[in-house]
Amino acid sequence: MNIIEKRIKSIRNEIKIIAKKYGCDTNRIRLVAVSKNKPIELIQYAILAGQKEFGENYVKEGVEKIYFFSKNYKLIWHFIGQLQSNKSRLVAEYFDWCHTIDRPKIIHRLNVQRPQNLSPLNVLIQVNIDGETNKGGITSNQIFSLAKIIKSCINLQLRGIMCIPTIETNFNKQIINFVKIFKLFKELQYSYSSVDTLSLGMSHDMIAAIAAGSNLLRIGTAIFGSR
Ligand SMILES: *Cc1c(COP(=O)(O)O)cnc(C)c1O
């Protein structure tokens, strides 16, 4: 077994144990392997370990990988980076999910640019829960106005909320913000039946994310090593 395969197996196992501890359904937790800055060969190892969902932050790099693997595999690709509007077309044409929806302009562009022969692009509204200025996302009171715009778009499917909270190493501090995010997710889900995904949790805060009710983990370092 190679190192990537070992790590994926051990993370899947860990997810199972944590989910059980907190009474969550393991089968509903998606593991997205974040492969930004990592070469094709490492992704290939992950695929051989049964990994099917991957996350990329940079449009051009992501599209090259998607194109390469599309010849032999059926994979699911998540765009998780900040999206400039002049790059939206490639995301609409190549990716299956976009996690970083934070303004009407991007919503309209992705809707118009999504090819008709593909299923609707799955989108998540990025919420900036702690007001950190160096990252994207909207404040929590703007969620519903964006959700309404997304719902009017025939080529987009509103799936939920994504959040990158401030880096905290302490579980008790992590969970405070995470519970707030889960509440927002539940409020959105109450109004929109297509909402089923909370994208929260990275290598350093995966345990608190599962405990708080996340069902999509974006894991890079713990699978592919440091960048
Ligand atoms: C890089 C990145 C990740 C993965 O982070 P790790 O700490 O390497 O697990 C997850 N989400 C986003 C948005 C990222 O940019």
The ligand as an SDF file (V2000), in Angstrom:
LIG
                    3D

 15 15  0  0  0  0  0  0  0  0999 V2000
   -6.4430   24.1940    0.8950 C   0  0  0  0  0  0  0  0  0  0  0  0
   -7.8580   24.1460    1.3110 C   0  0  0  0  0  0  0  0  0  0  0  0
   -8.3760   23.0560    2.0560 C   0  0  0  0  0  0  0  0  0  0  0  0
   -7.5160   21.9100    2.5610 C   0  0  0  0  0  0  0  0  0  0  0  0
   -6.8260   22.3180    3.6880 O   0  0  0  0  0  0  0  0  0  0  0  0
   -5.8650   21.3160    4.5150 P   0  0  0  0  0  0  0  0  0  0  0  0
   -5.5620   22.0910    5.7390 O   0  0  0  0  0  0  0  0  0  0  0  0
   -4.6740   21.0780    3.6600 O   0  0  0  0  0  0  0  0  0  0  0  0
   -6.6360   20.0870    4.7890 O   0  0  0  0  0  0  0  0  0  0  0  0
   -9.7140   23.0610    2.3440 C   0  0  0  0  0  0  0  0  0  0  0  0
  -10.5370   24.0610    1.9600 N   0  0  0  0  0  0  0  0  0  0  0  0
  -10.0810   25.1250    1.2620 C   0  0  0  0  0  0  0  0  0  0  0  0
  -11.0310   26.1820    0.8600 C   0  0  0  0  0  0  0  0  0  0  0  0
   -8.7340   25.1970    0.9140 C   0  0  0  0  0  0  0  0  0  0  0  0
   -8.2920   26.2710    0.2440 O   0  0  0  0  0  0  0  0  0  0  0  0
  1  2  1  0
  2  3  1  0
  2 14  2  0
  3  4  1  0
  3 10  2  0
  4  5  1  0
  5  6  1  0
  6  7  2  0
  6  8  1  0
  6  9  1  0
 10 11  1  0
 11 12  2  0
 12 13  1  0
 12 14  1  0
 14 15  1  0
M  END
$$$$
